[in-house]
Amino acid sequence: SAVISQKPSRDICQRGTSLTIQCQVDSQVTMMFWYRQQPGQSLTLIATANQGSEATYESGFVIDKFPISRPNLTFSTLTVSNMSPEDSSIYLCSVGWGVNEKLFFGSGTQLSVL
Amino acid sequence: GNSVTQMEGPVTLSEEAFLTINCTYTATGYPSLFWYVQYPGEGLQLLLKATKADDKGSNKGFEATYRKETTSFHLEKGSVQVSDSAVYFCALSSAGGGNKLTFGTGTQLKVEL
């Protein structure tokens, strides 16, 4: 199993600013992902955080808007840049080890953009 | 591409009623199937999983059977409790997809006394 610490747990931000979300895992993990859960909707994968290289983004998500870092096997950050109210959402970090194995989720960051 | 379709909620049941939440999927290859649960104010957590056809995942009285012929993974529980009130997400991952999870839209379950 994994214990995932995600910070901040919530934030209220002004339009046009940026917020960086941190994800810290208590053990080394193979895979780290960032998801978005918009109000009343399901989870959508933003990107796969690759250790030591650029993240792999899903369709509809770009690096300029959601830059991601993963300097080692236990830590990753997601930045939501130049925010607008449409970015108000819960952002979730998830981690795993093997293909087709379960993923563990952080408790999420609830972001509200005014 | 991969997709998951869940029955829409909210589903409202009386305590001790039988629960079924339908889930069907579309995927290339042989995906693994999962049910995740999100209790109010908490993060997502795995409820059960099945990795191959005819496997039955079970946990906390919930069950789901991987039916390849009908591409389904319906969640069932024989007698629900108020504490089961939560949002339930069906999901799949495939080796070809790099272990990325594709989620259904979620089904909110409300159990009343």
Interface residues (C-beta under 8 A of the other chain):
Chain A: M31 F33 Q41 S42 L43 T44 L45 T48 L92 S94 G96 G98 V99 N100 E101 K102 L103 F104 F105 G106 S107 G108
Chain B: P31 S32 F34 Y36 E42 G43 L44 Q45 L46 K49 T51 F89 S93 S94 A95 G98 N99 K100 L101 T102 F103 G104 T105 G106
